[in-house]
Amino acid sequence: QVQLVESGGGLVQTGGSLRLSCAASGTIFSTSVMGWYRQAPGKQRELVATITSGGTANASDSVKGRFTISRDNAKNTVYLQMNGLKPEDTAVYSCNAKRGLFTFWGQGTQVTVSA
């Protein structure tokens, strides 16, 4: 079993920055593809960014150039650095771990960007 715990969310003004962290328990972190997803009120959950076990990162077009995903396998932690935040980035951000047939989710952390 893998547990994922997100932290770092909060309220920030437009143009501000936040750094989200997702700490994973268990032994599969280093071989898992990690991802950040978000869900705004009334909208479907969307993929924000992913990073493979080898460190290859991808981000959605809506956040490319502003958000950066990274991981520290020694700390079993994945990060999402968010710069240039916009009100439309307001959502619950959740961490995700995928390995083989298994997928695990964290409980999410709220990010609110004020205009």
Secondary structure, 3 states (H helix, E strand, C coil): CCCEEEECCEEEECCCCEEEEEEECCCCHHHCEEEEEEECCCCCCEEEEEECCCCCEEECCCCCCCEEEEEECCCCEEEEEECCCCHHHCEEEEEEEEECCEEEECCCEEEEEEC
